[in-house]
Amino acid sequence: MSALGLDLRLAARYLAGRKLRTFLTTLAVVFGVTIIFGLNGIMPGVIGTFKQSMLAATGKVDLTVQSASGGSFSPAIASKISGVEGVAAVSPTLRKNLALPPGKYDVSAVSVVGVNPDVVGAVRSIPVKQGRFIEAADNLAIAMSQDLAADLKVKAGDDIELPTAQGLRSFRVTGLLSLPVIPGNEEVFVPLATAQYLFNETGNVNAVDVAYAAGADPDSVKAAIQEAVGSRYTLEGEETGSEFFAAVQMGQTTMNIFGIFALAMGGFIILNTFRTVVSERRRDIGMLRAVGASRRTILGMFLAESLIQGVLGTGVGLLAGYGVAIGIFAAINPIYQQYLNMELAGSAEFSVTAWILAVGLGVGVTVLGALLPALSARRLTPLDALRPQMAEVFEKTMGRRGWTGAVLIAFAVAGLLSGNSSLVGLSVVLFLSGMVLVAPVLVKPISDVFSRLITLVFVREGDVSKANLQRNPGRAAVTASTMMVSVAIIIAMLGMMTSIVDSFMRYVDKSIGADFVAVPTQLLLSAGNAGAGPKLASDVRGTAGVSEVATLRLSTGRVKGSKVQFIGIDPATYPKVSSFAFSEGTAQGDIAKLARGRRMFANGIYASQAGIGVGDSVRVQTPNGPRTYEVAGIANDFLNAKLATAYVSQENLGRDFNARTDLLVMANAAAGANKKTVRAELDKTLADYPQFKLYDATKFRGDQRQTIQQ
């Protein structure tokens, strides 16, 4: 029999004889692998669906030119593009994802495409199946695919109501088109002027579709267009949705941390289990050495046991992770339809990286966890194995390890208190490693203290317990340190979750402080919400019983090549109805600074990622060119806590980003007003804007707390 065969045979025999210990040890590996593999199987499908939807939104055109910052811009740039050699036609476009009123249609959202009917046919195919395509002279006219019309239960000549920034409007269906429909990206076409008015984007577009001349070299034409339009514009919309990807990746990272925590706990359990096993099997090891077993055989036997458990736990974890991914994928599909207007296509997908990560960590952590005990067993001689473990020798060895552990803990604490996010992961590893080394040193002093207390109640039992602990301090250290570090990891995970929940609730309490809040039916501000023009805020302000009113607006900019979300507030009215969760010395009074020049607040995640602080200057690429903003404070709100976000005045947002649409409206009841009566009046005011859902703030905060805690 080969040496490897002997190792595996001895290992399998031992594991089979101790089924409960084997099961419990392997279970920790199963849990960690399940989390890592399962969650990594979900993310590719989610991101793939989103990319497919975004690419489909551009239509089958040769090239799409968009603002590098992601906002709208003047269509005058189209003349530069049309002058490039190799360009046959251009079509300025205003494309907006529009969430439909929940429950009214079988479709949750459509992509409204505002085009010039006279030129769009030159850049993309518009096959009309029934009726006619829209014309430039049409006002509230719309054309859509015949499949979408069937879902919406309309035909050519019918009217359909859609929410717009100007309120609910009725559109006449002029024709049905023979176009493919991709779930989550159903297109409808309206005249460009109509789209600009209805979405409060007068005079602006957000894309220019391009058709190449016959025989033109695509790469050469693309390079020439990029040179003509400059760095303010990107081609093919490759950055579309990068804010969404950032949020998804943040969630994936958080889940991977949980999985690594679980595997770390599993690795420590394995480490201490094998330390206990070595202590228990000292005589067995001595007998094997006495009959001729080599050090390599002893080492191989223990590593083979860990390998079997690692392979078994990883295999079961992969199967469980696959099942978890399938189940979660099915469960979150309705959520994505409701909040992001996308239907997740396909099912869970597992990349090569996911397999390598899960298998590598599952088997690797298990084998590494057993390595130190195996090396310890390998060094035992037959005489050492038959000699009882001496407390003096143990204390000498543990003293060195204890000091090493104390140094590691000191470095870990310094890293955790430094505020440097890049050191957090390393500090956690150092802290856990230090605890592993320090824990055995604490056995004797703790047993001395508690034995005296126990002896007061249980005289004989207390003395016997103390003697047992100190007679075999190694085994006592293994048991105590296993419990201590395992409990520490559990507390750390629970503490992290509690901190996340509490932080979000502080954001909710601070940023949703008004008596009433009109929230988009799609809660994410950038998830296809039509928003409202200034008339809605004016009407809310004129509603009986309403005092202060404030709104939020949204756009995007680019800073050092990365996209940043910009939220516009009115520095005069916003503090009267709401606030932020401030940090780094920023206070409520600093909101007024946003009204003076180009100043901004940065939220925590953006400030951390960009390494910026109060007083720094930030160069922002906007649809109207580069602008320099001064960081006036660090602040967070609930709706944008997970995205890199900056807050500026609405005046600057309109001037630099061309964004003047309100996406959230907050209002306070006047002093002495009956809130139920005010709520009823506000319901009437908002009746023409079904894209908003009115909440009283107390109920909204309660709903968000319940959602977060789930």
C-alpha positions in Angstrom: 0.0 0.0 0.0 1.3 3.5 -0.9 2.0 6.1 1.8 -0.9 8.2 0.6 -3.2 5.2 0.6 -2.2 4.4 4.2 -2.7 8.0 5.3 -6.2 8.1 3.8 -7.1 4.7 5.2 -6.1 5.7 8.8 -7.8 9.1 8.4 -11.1 7.6 7.1 -11.1 5.0 9.9 -10.6 7.6 12.6 -13.3 9.9 11.2 -15.8 7.1 10.8 -15.3 6.2 14.5 -16.1 9.7 15.6 -19.1 10.6 13.5 -20.6 13.4 15.6 -17.3 15.3 15.9 -16.7 14.8 12.2 -20.2 16.1 11.3 -20.0 19.2 13.5 -16.5 20.1 12.3 -17.5 19.6 8.6 -20.7 21.6 9.1 -18.7 24.9 9.6 -17.1 24.4 6.2 -20.4 23.6 4.6 -21.9 26.9 5.9 -19.1 29.1 4.7 -18.9 27.5 1.3 -22.7 27.7 0.9 -22.6 31.5 1.5 -19.7 32.2 -0.8 -20.7 29.9 -3.7 -24.4 30.7 -3.5 -24.1 34.5 -3.4 -21.4 34.5 -6.2 -23.8 32.5 -8.3 -26.5 35.1 -8.1 -24.5 38.2 -9.0 -23.5 37.3 -12.6 -27.1 36.7 -13.5 -28.2 40.0 -12.0 -25.4 42.0 -13.6 -25.8 40.2 -17.0 -29.5 41.0 -17.0 -28.9 44.6 -16.3 -26.2 44.9 -19.0 -28.5 43.2 -21.5 -31.2 45.7 -20.7 -28.9 48.7 -21.0 -27.5 47.5 -24.3 -30.9 46.8 -25.7 -32.0 50.3 -24.7 -29.7 51.7 -27.3 -31.4 49.8 -30.1 -29.7 48.2 -33.0 -27.7 51.2 -34.0 -24.1 51.4 -35.1 -23.0 53.7 -32.3 -24.5 55.7 -29.4 -22.9 58.9 -28.1 -23.7 59.9 -24.5 -22.5 62.4 -22.0 -19.5 61.0 -20.0 -21.2 62.3 -16.9 -24.5 60.5 -17.7 -26.7 63.5 -17.8 -28.6 65.3 -20.6 -27.0 67.8 -23.0 -27.6 70.1 -26.0 -28.4 68.3 -29.3 -26.0 70.7 -31.0 -23.3 68.1 -30.7 -25.1 66.1 -33.4 -23.8 68.5 -36.0 -20.2 67.8 -35.1 -20.8 64.0 -35.3 -22.6 64.3 -38.7 -19.5 66.1 -40.1 -17.2 63.1 -39.4 -16.2 61.2 -42.4 -17.9 57.8 -42.5 -21.0 58.9 -40.7 -24.2 58.5 -42.8 -26.8 59.8 -40.3 -27.4 60.9 -36.7 -30.5 61.0 -34.6 -30.6 63.0 -31.3 -32.6 61.0 -28.8 -34.1 61.5 -25.3 -34.5 58.1 -23.7 -36.1 57.7 -20.3 -37.0 54.6 -18.3 -40.6 55.1 -17.1 -42.1 53.1 -14.2 -45.8 52.5 -14.7 -48.3 52.8 -11.9 -48.3 49.5 -9.9 -51.2 47.2 -10.6 -52.5 49.2 -13.6 -50.8 47.3 -16.3 -49.2 43.9 -16.7 -45.9 45.6 -17.6 -44.1 47.4 -14.7 -42.1 49.8 -16.9 -41.4 51.0 -20.4 -38.5 52.9 -22.0 -39.8 56.1 -23.5 -37.7 57.1 -26.6 -38.1 60.6 -27.9 -36.9 60.8 -31.5 -37.1 63.0 -34.5 -39.4 60.9 -36.8 -37.9 62.5 -39.9 -34.3 61.2 -39.2 -34.7 58.2 -36.9 -35.4 55.8 -39.8 -31.9 56.5 -41.1 -30.2 55.1 -38.1 -32.4 52.2 -37.0 -35.1 50.0 -38.5 -38.7 50.9 -37.6 -40.9 48.3 -39.2 -44.6 49.3 -38.9 -47.0 46.4 -38.6 -50.2 48.3 -38.1 -51.2 52.0 -38.4 -48.3 54.5 -38.8 -45.2 55.6 -37.1 -45.3 58.9 -35.1 -44.8 62.2 -37.0 -43.0 65.4 -36.0 -46.4 67.3 -36.0 -47.9 64.8 -33.5 -48.3 65.9 -30.0 -49.3 63.2 -27.5 -48.7 60.4 -29.9 -47.0 57.1 -29.3 -45.9 54.0 -31.2 -44.9 50.6 -29.7 -44.2 47.0 -30.6 -47.2 44.8 -31.2 -46.1 42.4 -28.3 -46.0 45.3 -25.9 -49.4 46.5 -27.1 -50.8 43.1 -26.4 -49.3 43.2 -22.8 -50.8 46.7 -22.3 -54.1 45.6 -24.0 -54.2 48.4 -26.5 -54.2 48.6 -30.3 -53.6 51.2 -33.0 -56.0 54.1 -32.4 -56.5 53.5 -28.7 -55.5 55.9 -26.0 -53.1 55.0 -23.1 -52.4 57.0 -19.9 -48.7 57.4 -18.8 -47.3 59.3 -15.9 -45.0 62.2 -16.9 -43.2 65.0 -15.1 -46.1 67.2 -16.1 -48.7 64.9 -14.6 -50.8 62.0 -16.1 -51.2 62.3 -19.8 -53.2 60.4 -22.4 -51.3 59.3 -25.5 -52.9 58.1 -28.8 -51.4 54.9 -30.2 -50.6 55.7 -33.8 -49.1 52.4 -34.8 -47.7 49.0 -33.8 -44.2 48.0 -34.7 -42.6 44.7 -35.5 -39.8 44.9 -33.0 -38.4 42.3 -30.5 -39.3 42.9 -26.9 -36.7 42.3 -24.2 -38.3 42.0 -20.7 -37.5 45.0 -18.6 -36.8 47.2 -21.7 -40.0 47.5 -23.6 -39.6 50.6 -25.9 -42.3 53.1 -26.8 -41.6 56.0 -29.3 -42.8 59.6 -29.0 -41.8 62.8 -30.8 -38.6 64.3 -29.4 -40.3 67.7 -28.6 -43.1 65.8 -26.7 -40.5 63.8 -24.7 -38.6 67.0 -23.8 -41.7 68.7 -22.5 -43.1 65.8 -20.7 -39.9 64.9 -18.9 -38.9 68.5 -18.0 -35.9 68.3 -20.4 -36.7 71.2 -22.7 -34.0 71.6 -25.3 -32.0 68.6 -24.1 -31.2 65.0 -25.3 -29.3 62.3 -23.5 -28.0 60.3 -26.6 -27.1 60.7 -30.2 -27.6 57.5 -32.3 -25.2 57.1 -35.2 -25.3 55.1 -38.5 -22.1 54.5 -40.4 -21.8 55.0 -44.1 -21.7 51.8 -46.2 -18.2 50.4 -46.4 -16.8 52.7 -43.6 -14.4 51.2 -41.1 -16.2 51.1 -37.7 -13.0 51.5 -35.6 -11.8 54.4 -37.7 -15.1 56.2 -37.6 -15.5 55.6 -33.9 -12.1 57.0 -33.2 -12.8 60.1 -35.4 -16.1 60.7 -33.5 -14.4 60.5 -30.2 -11.8 63.0 -31.3 -14.6 65.3 -32.6 -16.7 65.3 -29.4 -13.9 65.1 -26.9 -13.7 63.5 -23.5 -17.0 65.0 -22.3 -18.8 62.2 -24.2 -18.5 58.4 -24.3 -19.4 56.0 -27.0 -21.8 53.0 -27.0 -23.0 53.9 -23.5 -20.5 51.6 -21.8 -20.9 53.4 -18.5 -24.7 53.1 -18.3 -25.8 51.8 -14.9 -22.4 52.0 -13.2 -24.0 53.3 -10.0 -26.2 50.2 -10.0 -23.1 48.0 -10.5 -21.4 49.7 -7.6 -24.3 49.0 -5.3 -24.5 45.3 -6.4 -20.7 44.9 -5.9 -21.0 46.4 -2.5 -23.7 43.9 -1.5 -21.6 41.1 -3.0 -18.6 42.1 -1.0 -20.6 42.2 2.2 -21.9 38.7 1.6 -18.4 37.5 0.8 -17.3 38.9 4.1 -20.0 36.9 5.9 -18.8 33.8 4.1 -15.2 34.4 5.0 -16.2 35.0 8.6 -18.0 31.7 8.6 -15.0 29.9 7.0 -12.7 31.6 9.5 -14.8 30.3 12.3 -14.7 26.9 10.6 -10.9 27.0 10.2 -10.5 27.9 13.9 -12.8 25.1 14.9 -10.8 22.7 12.8 -7.6 24.1 14.3 -8.7 23.6 17.8 -10.4 20.3 17.0 -7.1 18.9 15.7 -5.2 20.3 18.7 -7.6 18.4 20.9 -7.2 15.3 18.8 -3.4 15.5 19.0 -3.7 15.9 22.8 -6.1 12.9 23.0 -4.0 10.7 20.7 -0.6 11.3 22.2 -0.3 7.6 23.2 -1.7 6.4 19.8 1.0 8.6 18.0 3.6 7.2 20.3 2.6 3.6 19.5 2.7 4.3 15.8 6.1 5.9 16.1 7.3 3.0 18.2 6.3 0.4 15.5 8.1 2.3 12.8 5.7 5.0 11.5 7.7 8.0 10.2 7.1 11.6 11.0 5.8 12.0 7.4 3.2 9.3 8.1 2.0 11.1 11.2 1.8 14.4 9.4 0.1 12.8 6.4 -2.5 11.1 8.6 -3.7 14.3 10.2 -3.6 16.3 6.9 -5.5 13.5 5.2 -8.2 13.8 7.9 -8.5 17.5 7.3 -8.5 17.0 3.5 -11.3 14.5 3.7 -13.4 16.9 5.8 -12.5 19.8 3.5 -13.5 17.9 0.4 -16.7 16.6 2.0 -17.7 19.9 3.5 -16.9 21.8 0.2 -18.8 19.3 -1.9 -21.9 19.5 0.3 -21.5 23.3 0.5 -21.4 23.6 -3.3 -24.6 21.6 -3.6 -26.2 23.7 -0.9 -24.9 26.9 -2.4 -26.4 26.0 -5.8 -29.8 25.4 -4.1 -29.6 28.6 -2.2 -28.7 30.5 -5.4 -31.6 29.1 -7.3 -34.0 29.8 -4.4 -32.8 33.4 -3.9 -32.8 34.1 -7.6 -36.4 33.1 -7.8 -37.2 35.1 -4.6 -35.6 38.4 -5.7 -37.0 38.4 -9.2 -40.3 40.0 -8.1 -38.3 42.6 -6.1 -36.2 43.6 -9.2 -39.4 43.8 -11.2 -40.9 46.1 -8.6 -38.0 48.4 -7.8 -35.7 48.2 -10.9 -38.2 47.4 -13.6 -36.2 44.4 -14.8 -37.0 40.8 -15.1 -34.1 38.6 -14.3 -33.4 36.3 -17.3 -32.1 32.8 -16.9 -31.0 31.5 -13.6 -28.0 31.3 -11.3 -24.6 31.4 -13.0 -21.4 30.2 -11.5 -18.2 31.7 -12.9 -14.8 30.0 -12.8 -13.8 32.6 -10.2 -16.8 31.5 -8.0 -15.7 27.8 -8.2 -12.1 28.6 -7.5 -13.0 30.9 -4.5 -15.4 28.4 -3.0 -13.3 25.3 -3.5 -10.0 27.1 -2.7 -11.3 28.5 0.6 -13.3 25.5 1.6 -10.5 23.0 1.2 -7.7 25.4 1.8 -8.9 26.7 5.1 -9.6 23.2 6.3 -6.1 21.9 5.5 -4.4 25.1 6.8 -6.5 24.8 10.0 -5.1 21.3 10.6 -1.5 22.2 9.6 -0.2 23.5 12.9 -1.6 20.6 15.0 -0.3 18.2 12.4 3.2 19.6 12.6 3.0 19.5 16.4 2.0 15.8 16.2 4.8 15.1 13.7 7.4 16.3 16.2 6.3 13.9 19.0 8.8 11.1 19.8 7.6 7.8 21.3 9.0 8.9 24.7 7.3 12.3 24.5 4.0 10.7 23.6 4.0 8.5 26.7 5.0 11.2 29.0 2.2 13.3 30.6 2.0 16.9 29.5 3.8 19.1 32.0 2.2 22.4 33.0 5.7 24.0 33.4 6.6 23.2 29.8 3.2 24.3 28.6 3.5 27.6 30.4 6.9 28.3 29.0 5.7 27.6 25.4 2.4 29.5 25.9 4.3 32.5 27.4 6.1 33.0 24.1 2.9 32.6 22.1 1.0 34.8 24.4 3.4 37.7 23.9 3.3 37.2 20.2 -0.5 37.2 20.3 -0.5 40.4 22.4 1.6 42.2 19.8 -0.7 41.0 17.0 -3.8 42.3 18.9 -2.0 45.7 19.5 -1.4 46.1 15.8 -5.0 45.0 15.0 -6.5 47.5 17.4 -4.3 50.3 16.0 -5.4 49.4 12.5 -9.1 49.3 13.5 -8.9 52.7 15.2 -6.9 54.3 12.3 -10.1 54.9 10.3 -8.3 53.5 7.2 -10.8 51.2 5.5 -8.1 49.3 3.6 -6.6 48.2 7.0 -9.8 46.8 8.4 -9.7 43.4 6.8 -6.0 42.8 7.8 -6.7 44.1 11.3 -9.6 41.6 11.7 -7.3 38.7 10.7 -4.5 39.9 13.0 -7.0 40.3 15.9 -8.4 36.7 15.5 -4.9 35.3 15.1 -3.8 37.2 18.3 -6.8 35.8 20.2 -5.9 32.3 19.1 -2.4 32.7 20.6 -3.5 34.6 23.8 -6.4 32.4 24.8 -4.4 29.5 26.1 -2.3 31.8 28.3 -5.4 32.9 30.1 -6.4 29.4 31.2 -4.4 29.3 34.5 -5.2 32.8 35.8 -8.9 32.4 35.0 -9.1 29.0 36.5 -7.3 30.3 39.6 -9.9 33.1 40.1 -13.0 31.2 39.2 -12.0 28.0 41.1 -12.0 30.1 44.4 -15.5 31.3 43.6 -16.8 27.8 42.7 -15.2 26.3 45.8 -17.3 28.6 47.9 -20.4 26.7 46.6 -19.0 23.4 45.5 -16.0 22.6 47.8 -14.8 19.3 46.5 -15.9 19.8 42.9 -14.2 23.1 42.6 -10.8 21.8 43.7 -11.1 18.8 41.4 -12.0 21.0 38.4 -9.1 23.3 39.1 -6.7 20.3 39.3 -8.0 18.8 36.1 -7.6 22.1 34.2 -4.1 22.6 35.4 -3.0 19.0 35.0 -3.7 19.1 31.3 -3.6 22.8 30.4 -3.3 22.1 26.7 -6.6 20.5 26.4 -8.2 23.1 28.6 -6.7 25.8 26.4 -8.1 24.2 23.3 -11.6 24.0 24.7 -11.6 27.5 26.1 -10.0 29.2 23.1 -12.4 27.4 20.7 -15.4 28.7 22.6 -14.0 32.2 23.1 -13.0 32.9 19.5 -16.2 31.3 18.1 -18.3 33.4 20.3 -16.2 36.5 19.4 -16.8 35.9 15.7 -20.5 35.4 16.2 -20.6 38.6 18.2 -18.6 40.5 15.5 -21.0 39.3 12.8 -24.1 40.3 14.9 -22.4 43.6 15.8 -21.8 44.4 12.1 -25.4 43.6 11.2 -26.7 45.6 14.1 -24.4 48.5 13.2 -25.6 48.4 9.6 -29.3 48.4 10.6 -28.8 51.2 13.2 -26.9 53.3 10.8 -29.6 53.0 8.1 -32.3 53.8 10.7 -30.3 57.0 11.8 -30.2 57.9 8.1 -34.0 57.3 7.8 -34.7 59.4 10.9 -32.5 62.3 9.8 -33.3 62.4 6.1 -37.0 61.6 6.3 -37.9 64.1 9.0 -40.9 65.8 7.3 -44.5 65.1 8.2 -45.3 63.8 4.7 -43.1 62.4 1.9 -44.1 61.7 -1.7 -41.7 58.9 -2.7 -41.4 57.4 -6.2 -43.2 54.1 -6.6 -39.8 52.8 -7.5 -37.9 53.7 -4.3 -34.5 54.1 -6.0 -34.4 57.6 -7.2 -32.7 56.7 -10.5 -34.8 53.6 -11.3 -36.9 55.0 -14.1 -38.9 57.6 -12.1 -40.6 60.2 -14.2 -40.4 62.7 -11.4 -42.2 66.0 -11.6 -41.8 69.5 -12.9 -41.9 72.5 -10.6 -45.7 72.6 -10.8 -46.1 69.7 -8.4 -44.0 71.3 -5.6 -45.9 74.5 -6.1 -49.3 72.7 -5.9 -48.2 70.9 -2.7 -47.0 74.2 -1.2 -50.5 75.7 -2.0 -52.4 72.7 -0.4 -54.4 73.7 2.6 -52.6 72.9 5.9 -49.1 72.6 4.4 -46.3 74.8 5.5 -42.7 74.0 4.4 -42.0 72.0 1.2 -38.6 70.7 0.0 -37.6 68.5 -3.0 -34.7 66.3 -4.2 -33.4 66.3 -7.7 -30.8 63.9 -9.3 -28.1 63.8 -11.9 -24.6 62.2 -12.3 -21.1 63.5 -12.9 -17.7 62.1 -13.4 -14.8 62.6 -11.0 -11.4 61.2 -11.9 -13.0 58.8 -14.3 -15.6 57.4 -11.9 -19.3 58.3 -11.9 -20.7 60.1 -8.9 -24.4 60.6 -8.2 -25.3 64.3 -7.6 -28.4 65.2 -5.5 -29.8 68.7 -5.7 -31.4 70.3 -2.6 -32.6 73.8 -1.9 -30.4 75.0 1.0 -33.1 77.4 2.2 -36.0 75.0 2.4 -34.4 71.6 2.9 -33.3 72.2 6.6 -36.9 73.1 7.5 -38.2 69.6 6.6 -35.3 67.3 6.7 -31.6 66.9 7.5 -28.5 64.6 7.1 -26.5 62.3 9.3 -23.4 64.5 9.6 -19.8 63.5 10.3 -16.3 65.1 10.4 -17.6 68.2 12.2 -20.3 69.0 9.7 -23.5 70.4 11.2 -27.0 71.5 10.2 -25.9 75.1 9.8 -23.4 74.1 7.1 -26.2 73.3 4.7 -26.5 77.0 4.0 -22.9 76.9 2.5 -24.3 75.0 -0.5 -26.0 78.2 -1.6 -22.6 80.1 -1.9 -20.7 79.3 -5.0 -20.0 75.8 -6.2 -19.9 73.8 -2.9 -21.0 70.3 -2.1 -21.4 67.7 0.6 -19.9 64.3 0.0 -21.5 61.2 1.6 -19.4 58.8 3.6 -18.9 56.1 1.0 -17.8 58.7 -1.6 -15.5 60.5 0.8 -13.9 57.3 1.8 -13.5 56.0 -1.8 -12.1 59.3 -3.1 -10.0 60.1 0.0 -11.5 63.6 0.2 -12.4 65.8 3.2 -13.8 69.1 4.2 -12.1 72.0 2.3 -10.8 69.9 -0.6 -11.5 70.8 -4.2 -13.1 68.3 -6.6 -12.9 68.6 -10.4 -16.3 67.4 -11.7 -17.0 66.5 -15.4 -20.6 67.7 -16.0 -22.7 67.7 -19.2 -21.7 71.4 -19.6 -18.0 70.9 -19.1 -15.6 70.6 -16.1 -16.6 72.4 -12.9 -14.7 72.7 -9.6 -16.6 72.2 -6.4 -15.4 72.7 -2.8 -16.2 70.0 -0.2 -18.2 71.9 2.4 -19.1 68.9 4.6 -19.5 65.1 5.0 -23.2 64.0 5.2 -25.4 61.0 4.5 -29.0 60.4 3.7 -31.0 57.1 3.7 -31.9 56.8 0.0 -28.3 57.2 -1.2 -26.3 55.6 1.6 -24.9 52.8 -0.6 -23.9 54.9 -3.6 -21.1 57.4 -4.0 -23.1 60.6 -3.7 -22.5 64.4 -3.6 -25.1 67.0 -2.6 -25.2 70.4 -4.3 -27.7 73.2 -4.5 -30.6 72.8 -7.0 -29.4 76.0 -8.7 -26.0 74.4 -9.4 -27.6 71.1 -10.4 -29.7 72.9 -13.1 -26.9 75.2 -14.3 -24.1 72.5 -14.5 -26.1 69.3 -15.0 -29.3 70.4 -16.8 -31.4 68.6 -14.1 -34.5 70.4 -12.9 -36.9 67.5 -12.2 -38.1 66.8 -8.7 -37.8 63.1 -7.8 -38.9 63.3 -4.1 -41.2 65.8 -2.4 -41.3 66.4 1.4 -43.8 68.6 3.3 -44.6 69.6 6.8 -48.1 70.2 8.2 -48.8 73.8 9.4 -48.9 74.4 13.1 -52.3 73.3 14.5 -53.4 71.7 11.3 -55.1 68.3 11.4 -52.7 65.9 9.8 -55.4 63.5 8.6 -57.1 66.4 6.9 -53.8 67.6 5.4 -53.1 64.0 4.2 -56.5 63.8 2.4 -55.8 67.2 0.7 -52.4 66.0 -0.4 -53.8 62.8 -1.9 -56.0 65.0 -4.1 -53.0 67.1 -5.1 -51.0 64.0 -6.1 -53.8 62.3 -7.9 -52.4 63.4 -11.2 -49.0 62.0 -10.4 -49.3 58.2 -9.9 -45.5 57.9 -10.1 -45.4 59.1 -6.5 -46.7 57.4 -3.4 -47.6 59.5 -0.4 -46.6 58.5 3.1 -46.8 60.0 6.5 -43.3 60.0 7.7 -43.9 57.8 10.8 -45.3 55.0 8.6 -42.6 55.3 6.0 -39.9 55.1 8.7 -41.6 52.1 10.2 -41.9 50.3 6.8 -38.2 50.9 6.2 -37.2 49.6 9.6 -39.2 46.4 9.0 -37.7 46.0 5.5 -34.1 46.5 6.7 -34.5 44.1 9.7 -35.9 41.4 7.4 
